[in-house]
Amino acid sequence: MKKRRFLLPLALILFFHTSQAQLIMIDGETGEFKYEDVVQVAGISKTQINQRAKKWLNVYFEKTDSIESDSLSVHKTRSYKFTWKLIKKPIAIELFYDVTIKVKDNRYKYDFSNFQIGKEVLGSIDAIDLKTYIDRFPHEYQIYIEEPIDTEITKAIASLEYFILNGKIEEEEDDW
């Protein structure tokens, strides 16, 4: 009998917690969406990592946005278009975000941040913060916005890690 009294509240707490979960990573200090990590790559100099990071940005992101770089970092603002569904209505979105890769000998730090929803007008971005955009919708639909973004960023991070180690894009096998 005591077990049932304990298990029911525990089940309710776990259910509530998992229903409130978010896919996109959130910075604990600023509350903004952000993906960052330091990756160790033994035996690769900062010059090689920097060159591979520049090359990866040009190869992985087809659009020819400008890349800002120096000897310690590479930076690019990127756009990503996707569609999500609110009830039955498809909504086209253009997401803008910054990709920064800082390099040191045998390691690098990637940072995907400054997520914004909007459009490019006359060469400048007219957008609002992704968190502000997501918060406008009922909680049960927010996952439909977050899921394609998380999938895209996670795929980019895996590709970056493979490229820095191997100097080439990982070849994808056909899904049958």
C-alpha positions in Angstrom: 0.0 0.0 0.0 2.8 2.4 0.8 4.4 1.6 -2.6 1.3 2.8 -4.4 1.2 6.1 -2.5 4.8 6.6 -3.5 4.6 5.5 -7.1 1.5 7.5 -8.2 3.0 10.9 -7.3 6.4 9.8 -8.8 4.7 8.8 -12.0 2.8 12.1 -12.2 6.0 14.1 -11.6 7.9 12.2 -14.3 5.0 12.6 -16.7 4.8 16.3 -16.1 8.6 16.7 -16.4 8.8 14.8 -19.7 5.9 16.7 -21.2 7.7 20.0 -20.5 11.0 18.8 -22.1 12.7 20.8 -24.8 14.9 19.6 -27.6 16.9 22.7 -28.3 19.8 23.3 -25.9 19.4 26.3 -23.6 22.3 28.3 -22.1 22.0 28.2 -18.3 23.3 31.7 -17.9 21.5 33.7 -20.6 18.4 31.4 -21.2 19.1 31.6 -25.0 19.2 28.6 -27.3 22.8 27.5 -27.8 24.8 24.5 -28.8 28.4 24.5 -27.7 31.1 22.1 -26.7 34.9 21.7 -26.7 36.1 18.7 -28.8 39.5 17.1 -28.3 41.3 16.2 -31.6 44.7 14.7 -30.7 47.6 15.4 -33.1 46.0 18.2 -35.1 47.4 21.7 -34.9 45.3 24.9 -34.6 46.3 25.9 -38.1 45.0 22.6 -39.5 41.8 22.8 -37.5 41.2 26.4 -38.6 41.7 25.4 -42.3 39.4 22.4 -42.0 36.8 24.5 -40.2 36.8 27.1 -43.0 36.6 24.4 -45.6 33.8 22.6 -43.7 31.7 25.8 -43.5 32.1 26.3 -47.3 31.3 22.7 -48.2 28.6 21.8 -45.6 26.6 25.1 -46.0 26.1 25.5 -49.7 25.0 29.1 -49.6 28.0 31.4 -50.2 27.6 33.6 -47.1 30.8 35.4 -46.1 33.1 33.8 -43.6 34.9 35.9 -41.0 38.1 34.3 -39.8 41.4 34.9 -38.0 44.1 32.6 -36.7 42.0 31.6 -33.7 38.4 31.3 -35.0 36.0 31.0 -37.9 32.5 32.6 -37.9 29.6 32.4 -40.3 26.0 33.5 -40.1 23.8 30.7 -41.6 20.2 30.5 -42.7 18.0 27.3 -42.7 14.6 27.0 -44.2 12.0 24.5 -43.0 8.3 24.0 -42.6 6.4 23.1 -39.4 2.7 22.4 -38.8 0.5 24.3 -36.4 -2.6 22.0 -36.2 -3.0 21.4 -39.9 -1.5 24.7 -41.3 2.0 24.4 -42.6 4.2 27.4 -41.7 7.3 28.2 -43.6 10.2 29.5 -41.5 13.7 30.9 -42.2 16.0 30.4 -39.3 19.2 32.4 -39.0 22.0 31.5 -36.6 25.7 32.0 -36.0 28.3 29.3 -36.3 31.6 30.0 -34.5 34.5 27.6 -34.3 37.4 28.6 -32.0 40.6 26.7 -32.4 43.6 25.7 -30.3 46.2 23.0 -30.7 44.5 19.6 -30.3 41.0 21.0 -29.7 38.3 23.3 -30.9 35.1 24.8 -29.6 32.0 25.0 -31.7 29.2 27.4 -30.9 25.8 27.5 -32.7 24.0 30.5 -31.2 22.0 33.7 -31.9 19.0 31.8 -33.3 16.5 34.1 -35.0 13.4 33.7 -37.1 12.8 36.2 -40.0 13.9 37.0 -43.5 16.7 38.8 -45.2 15.8 42.2 -46.6 18.2 44.2 -48.8 21.2 42.3 -47.4 20.3 42.7 -43.7 18.4 40.3 -41.5 15.0 41.3 -40.2 14.2 38.8 -37.5 13.1 38.1 -33.9 14.7 35.9 -31.3 13.8 32.2 -31.7 12.8 31.9 -28.0 10.4 34.8 -28.4 8.9 33.2 -31.5 8.5 29.8 -29.9 6.9 31.2 -26.8 4.0 32.7 -28.9 2.6 29.3 -29.5 0.9 26.8 -27.2 3.3 24.5 -25.4 2.1 21.3 -27.1 3.0 22.7 -30.6 6.4 24.1 -29.6 8.1 20.7 -30.1 7.1 20.9 -33.8 9.2 24.0 -34.2 12.1 22.7 -32.1 12.4 19.2 -33.7 13.6 20.2 -37.2 16.0 22.8 -35.7 17.5 20.3 -33.3 17.8 17.7 -36.1 19.6 20.1 -38.4 22.1 21.4 -35.7 22.8 17.9 -34.4 23.5 16.7 -38.0 25.8 19.7 -38.6 27.8 19.1 -35.3 28.3 15.4 -36.3 29.5 16.4 -39.7 31.9 19.1 -38.3 33.4 16.5 -35.9 33.9 14.0 -38.7 35.4 16.7 -41.0 37.9 18.0 -38.5 39.2 14.5 -37.8 39.2 13.2 -41.4 39.4 16.3 -43.6 36.4 15.3 -45.7 32.6 15.1 -45.5 31.2 11.8 -44.3 29.6 9.9 -47.1 26.0 8.9 -46.3 24.7 5.5 -47.2 21.4 5.1 -48.9 18.5 4.3 -46.6 16.5 1.4 -48.1 
